Amino acid sequence: ARGGRRHAGGRPTTLFVGFNSSNGIEVFKSTAAAPSVMADFTGNAGCVAGPLACRGLGTSGFGLPSNRQIFDGRALTFGATSWLYVVTGSGSAAVRVFRLGD
C-alpha cells in the first residue's frame, strides 16, 4: 500500500509503504524528498524503520496479528487533514478497514 499526501503544488509529501507479514502487516511512512533507504522511513512512535524493535504505524497488524495481508490502501486528504485508509485481513476471514491520521 502506498499513497501520498499532496500540498498546493500537487506533489506528494508523504509516502507510505506496507508489507504483508505472518506476524501482522507493517506500514511505514517517509517524508523524505526521495526515500531510498530504510532509515528514510518511520514506524510506530516515530522509530526509524529497519531494526526489529521498530514496528509499523499502529503496531504490527494494527494491533491484530491476524491482519496478515494488505488488500488495498489509499492516502486521502480532506481539507487540511490527511488520512491513510488500509484494507487488511487474513485471507480467510472478513476484511477490516483501518484509518490512520497523518
GIHU-V6056 format. One record per pair of residues at least 6 apart in sequence whose ideal C-beta (glycine too) atoms are under 8 Angstrom apart, sorted by the first residue. I is the first residue (numbers start at 1). J is the second residue. Records with the same first field share a line. If there is no record, write none. Layout:
# GIHU-V6056
I=J / J
This chain:
# GIHU-V6056
1=16 / 17 / 18 / 27 / 70 / 72 / 73 / 74 / 84 / 86
2=15 / 16 / 17 / 18 / 73 / 75
3=15 / 16 / 73 / 74 / 75 / 76 / 84
4=11 / 12 / 13 / 14 / 15 / 16 / 75
5=12 / 13 / 14 / 75 / 77 / 82 / 102
6=12 / 13 / 77
7=13
13=31
14=29 / 30 / 31 / 75 / 82 / 102
15=29 / 30 / 31 / 32 / 35
16=27 / 28 / 29 / 73 / 75 / 84
17=27 / 28 / 29 / 30 / 41
18=25 / 26 / 27 / 28 / 56 / 70 / 73 / 86
19=25 / 26 / 27 / 56 / 70
20=68 / 69 / 70
21=60 / 61 / 68
22=68
23=60 / 61 / 65 / 68
24=59 / 60 / 61 / 62 / 64 / 65 / 66 / 67 / 68
25=56 / 60 / 61 / 62 / 67 / 68 / 69 / 70 / 86 / 88
26=43 / 55 / 56 / 60
27=43 / 56 / 57 / 58 / 70 / 73 / 84 / 86 / 100
28=41 / 42 / 43 / 49 / 56 / 57
29=41 / 42 / 57 / 84 / 102
30=40 / 41 / 42
32=40
35=41
38=48 / 49 / 50
39=48 / 49 / 50
40=49
41=48 / 49
42=48 / 49
43=49 / 54 / 55 / 56 / 57
44=54 / 55 / 56 / 57 / 58 / 59
47=53 / 54 / 55
48=54
57=84 / 100
58=98 / 100
61=67 / 68 / 88
62=86 / 88 / 96 / 98
64=96
66=89 / 90 / 93
67=88 / 89 / 90 / 96
68=88 / 89 / 90 / 91
69=88 / 89 / 90 / 91
70=86 / 87 / 88
71=87 / 88 / 89 / 95
72=86 / 87
73=84 / 85 / 86 / 87
74=84 / 85
75=82 / 83 / 84 / 85 / 102
76=82 / 83 / 85
77=83
81=101 / 102
82=101 / 102
83=99 / 100 / 101 / 102
84=99 / 100 / 102
85=97 / 98 / 99
86=97 / 98 / 99 / 100
87=95 / 96 / 97
88=95 / 96 / 97 / 98
89=95 / 96
